[in-house]
């Protein structure tokens, strides 16, 4: 860091298993990626090329190479996986991953109806060659999954070999673990945490209030995803108590009450 401040919370160091920030790239240019990395590289752990954007992004190979040369894992959004699966093109998808030298892959079923045993089969197959993240939850706001089912699905996907399981919220943060207003479904989140280890979950939390909630609930080293590129540094300040929303949270009471 640029200077010394006492009593900041301890952040895990990269490469880390907890405290991960997964950034969503929805179409940055190569130049924008280079500019982003010049200021925010230390705060990014994973880069997801959101939904199907990689299909239509120009200079995709150069952009992926820019991230990879900086040591950042890149993977395609789960919606692209689903687009290949629904067209019975799994082998083509694997070839595409290898073409771009991607080591991570997301398996999801938020936009398609996929038998869960079949989803776990895909996970097991892909873990033979890739680091797999899976996503639980539907992108359909009308489809409410009860807490016990979230836990059951997560447990089975972890048993199938995923590295992290992602709790669905979409890029807007208004489905899955959140209500349409963006409010956290607190009972759901806390029930999930009674059965699933916190370090195994990446919570999609694109909105600031959502990030604050998880930092206060789990701590500065909570795994958060679907974070916008221009929110990398603001999120890190939330994690460290260097922004008003969490400023007093990591201080002792005497310091927090100073006049």
Secondary structure, DSSP 8 states (H G I E B T S, - for coil): --S--SS------SS-SSS-EEEEESS--HHHHHHHHHHHGGG--EEEE-TTHHHH-TTHHHHHHHHHHTT-EEEE-HHHHHHHHHTT-HHHHHHHHHHTT--EEEE--SSS---HHHHHHHHHHHTTTSEEEEEES-S-TT----HHHHHHHHHHHHHHT-SEEEE--TTTT-STTB-TTS-B-HHHHHHHTTTS-GGGEEEE--SHHHHHHHHHHH-TT--EEEEEGGGHHHHHHHHHT-SGGGTTTTS-HHHHT--
